[in-house]
Amino acid sequence: MRQHILFVAMATFVAWMVADHAHGQITVNQADLPQGGTDHVFQNLTPDLLLDFEASGPGWIWDFSELEPMDSTVVGVQDIGSASFTALFTFDNAFLYPEVQADHFYTFLNIPDLGDLGGDVGGGLPIELDEVVGYHQYAGGTYNQVGIGLSVSGIELPVPFDDIDEVHPVPLTVDATLESTAAYAVEVPETFTYAVDQDRYSEVDGYGTLLLPDGSSHEVLRLKSTISSDDSVYVALAGQGFAFERETVTYTWLGDGGMPWMEVSTTLGVPTVVRYQGTAPSEPDNGGTDCVSTLTQTLPLFPNPAHAGQTITLGADAQATWFVWNASGRQHMGVRGTSLSTEGWAPGIYLVQNEATGVTRRLVVR
């Protein structure tokens, strides 16, 4: 009898341990990652220098429920077939560029200011960077970035990677690791050349439950990516160039959200970008992707994309106030009413925000 009781107790303990160990050990499959034809609402947060974003482990609970969003934006993931002709020629051309065939693309939320790079070589680059688009594929058991697209002073410039960036394995599981390299060069004729040669080390360093400010919780894998790169810049107008090294560490919490439920980028251990996917705390939380539908419907923009000169329907009351920023973060204009004229606008990406709700949408002007 005592042996039987001991056996039952041990079996119960083992079962409890197995159940506890399995908690949060999800597998992130291709269907859980970015797919064309989807929109994702992100809340941007003020980086908290005192908050520990690095902590991780098995069965971890990341409680970020007290963070306060600054603003929101929408990332639209699009199938490669909906790209411009210029992009299709590069990223959907199996004959000329077989290694960089993309499945989908989306606009980066953070656009680097290339003008700052020229500070050491004559006072800055004469470049206005309107948009940066990342082109991605699923191939060879990994999720890869195969190139970028730049909108430089209104001119579209596709940049296929000479060495594609393998971001992480697919499917992604606990204890997964991946080492990869990437290389590319951005060349604007008679203006400047910017070359990147990078090494990436990605590892799943934890799993568990992520708690977000909108009250939602998600079972996730935490992916830590350390990127070290040697960059070089040559400014033709100044006849000078320089090289520098960069290292960034990015933490992403991945689950069934299509895109990361949360992302934190750090430089020298200091968080520079913090955002999560979901609603703001003041918005009703319908859970899952319903949150995306609710938010996107509160700020429809039509047509979008639009051609310069078209009038955009905002779908709001006549007393609503709207602010418009260009992709560099400079306020472009403010208007009141139900429509927005794009007469005289330069092609590029703009952000349109409702003053009352704070909801922000991306507007593409061609």
Buried (B, 14 or more C-beta within 10 A) or exposed (E): EEEEEEEEEEEEEEEEEEEEEEBBBBEBEEEBBBBBEBBBBBBBBEBBEEBEBEEBEBBBEBEBBEBEBEBBBBBBBBBBEBBEEEBBEBBBBEEEBEBBBBBBBBBBBEBEEBBEBBEBBEEBBBBBBBBBBBBBBBBEEBBBBBBBBBBBBEEBBBBBBBBBBBBBBBBBBBEBEBEBEBBBEBBBEEBBBBBBBBBBBBBBBBBBBBBBBBEBBBBBBBBBBBBBBBBBBBBBEBEEBBEEEEEBBBBBBBBBBBBBBBBBBBEEEEBEBBBBBBBBBEBEBBEEBEBBEBBBEBBEBEEBBBEBEBEBBBBBEEEBEBBBBBBBEEEBEEBEEBEBEBEEBBBBBBBBBBEEBBBBBBBBBE
